[in-house]
Amino acid sequence: MRSPLERLWKDKMDIYRWEEEIVNKVTKSKEKLQHSDVKCHYSQGSLTDTGEEVPTLKNSHMLFCSADTDILEGDKVIVTQRNGKKVTLTVGEGFAYFSSLQFSVKRDDTA
């Protein structure tokens, strides 16, 4: 089912997944493109950690997509934001809602 929020999403993503293939009796792992130009919304925000004496800010990165998107924890996605900037992410834990999926993601370019 397509999400009604999808009309607000201006980002697009390409989804890559590691797959194994056997060539001449040798198993090789290869990252393969699964889907391209999938509408999504990449969001980044800050969270305040209140568990210590001095509050610290932590970045929070989330990815939203339609509930019928074939995406799994561990997949690599390259998000092209509305301004043309590309961000590479590793998909983390997902949360399913009626018409959309929400994933915590980790940026591959941050330590």
C-alpha positions in Angstrom: 0.0 0.0 0.0 1.3 3.4 -0.9 1.7 5.9 1.9 -0.4 9.1 1.7 2.7 10.9 3.1 4.6 9.9 -0.1 3.4 13.1 -1.9 5.5 15.1 0.7 8.6 13.0 0.2 11.1 14.7 -2.1 14.1 12.4 -1.7 14.8 9.3 -3.7 16.9 6.2 -2.8 18.7 3.4 -4.4 18.7 0.2 -2.3 21.7 -2.3 -2.4 21.8 -5.7 -0.8 24.7 -8.2 -0.4 24.0 -11.4 -2.3 26.0 -14.6 -2.7 26.6 -16.2 -6.1 28.5 -19.3 -6.9 31.0 -19.1 -9.8 33.1 -22.1 -10.7 32.2 -23.7 -7.3 33.5 -20.5 -5.5 31.0 -18.5 -3.4 31.4 -14.7 -3.9 29.5 -12.0 -2.1 28.5 -9.0 -4.2 26.5 -5.9 -3.4 23.7 -5.7 -6.0 21.2 -2.9 -6.8 17.7 -4.1 -5.7 15.6 -1.0 -6.5 16.3 2.5 -7.7 14.5 5.9 -7.6 12.3 4.8 -4.6 10.6 7.8 -3.0 11.6 8.4 0.6 12.2 11.0 3.3 15.6 11.2 5.0 15.4 13.1 8.3 18.2 14.1 10.7 17.7 15.6 14.1 19.3 15.9 17.4 18.5 14.2 20.7 19.5 15.4 24.1 21.0 12.8 26.4 19.8 13.5 29.9 21.4 10.5 31.6 24.6 12.4 32.4 25.3 15.6 34.5 26.1 17.6 31.4 23.5 17.3 28.6 25.0 16.2 25.2 23.5 16.2 21.8 23.4 13.1 19.7 22.4 13.0 16.0 19.5 10.9 15.0 19.0 9.8 11.4 15.7 8.3 10.2 14.5 7.1 6.8 10.8 6.9 5.9 9.4 5.0 2.9 6.3 3.3 1.7 5.1 0.1 3.5 5.5 -1.9 0.3 9.2 -1.1 -0.2 11.5 -4.1 -0.3 14.1 -2.9 2.2 15.8 -4.9 5.0 18.0 -4.2 8.0 21.6 -4.2 6.8 20.9 -2.9 3.3 22.9 0.0 2.0 20.9 2.9 0.6 22.1 6.0 -1.3 19.6 8.8 -0.8 19.6 11.6 -3.3 18.1 14.6 -1.4 15.9 17.2 -3.0 18.9 19.5 -3.3 20.9 16.9 -5.2 23.2 15.9 -2.3 23.9 12.2 -2.0 24.1 10.5 1.4 25.1 6.8 1.9 23.3 5.1 4.8 23.2 1.6 6.4 19.7 0.6 7.3 19.1 -0.3 11.0 16.0 -1.3 12.9 12.7 -0.8 11.2 9.3 0.1 12.5 6.2 -0.8 10.4 3.2 1.4 10.4 0.0 0.9 8.4 1.1 2.7 5.2 4.8 3.4 5.8 8.1 2.1 7.2 10.5 4.0 9.5 14.1 3.0 9.9 16.9 4.2 12.0 19.9 4.6 9.8 23.6 5.2 10.2 25.5 7.5 7.9 28.5 5.8 6.4 30.6 9.0 6.3 30.4 9.7 10.0 32.6 8.1 12.7 
